[in-house]
């Protein structure tokens, strides 16, 4: 039986009085992958932030299944660059909890995800020293090392080469097979072919953003 982990109904959002999203509805089930597509400015990042609880909708409702753990990869993460973090420290943040120290299983998970994303040679480099693709892999590792029921990722393969995109696709598919829901925004048509369902934000029509 399919288990719904996240539901959005008739969601709208305004930023400084300007409509950004209007009447967006979707249902996300466990062990499924949903891709959000649309042109630049169509509201993809805003929708993901709403689904993740970073923002609240102007109207409509978003419900996450009680007890669901959610991991978010935002598109804009400039704040983290201001911290003197190494790649290894950045990834370890994904396993951090305020009530306990990292254990053996946490360190093993960090080592595994860094190997899968070819980050081992960069472990002691500062984030601010990395190329765009290297930094993206580090932030992906921080997100995917988390134990979550829902993964929300904004443009996860941006700036990545073909080999790295393939590794990310494999990791996302593994999360789905393990029972998680994966929701991500992308312009990449290859990314979109992975999804069980596509939500297309069609853009502003008569001042209103429509989802199809």
Secondary structure, 3 states (H helix, E strand, C coil): CCCEEEEEEEEEEEECCEEEEEEEEEEEECCCEEEEEECCCCCHHHHHHHHHCCCCCCEEEEEECCCCCEEEECCCCHHHHCCCCEHHHHHHHCCCECCECCCHHHHHHHHHHHHHCCCHHHCCCEHHHCCHHHHHHHHHHHHHCCCCCEEEEECCCCCCCHHHHHHHHHHHHHHHHCCCEEEEECCCHHHHCCCCEEEEEEEEECCEEEEC
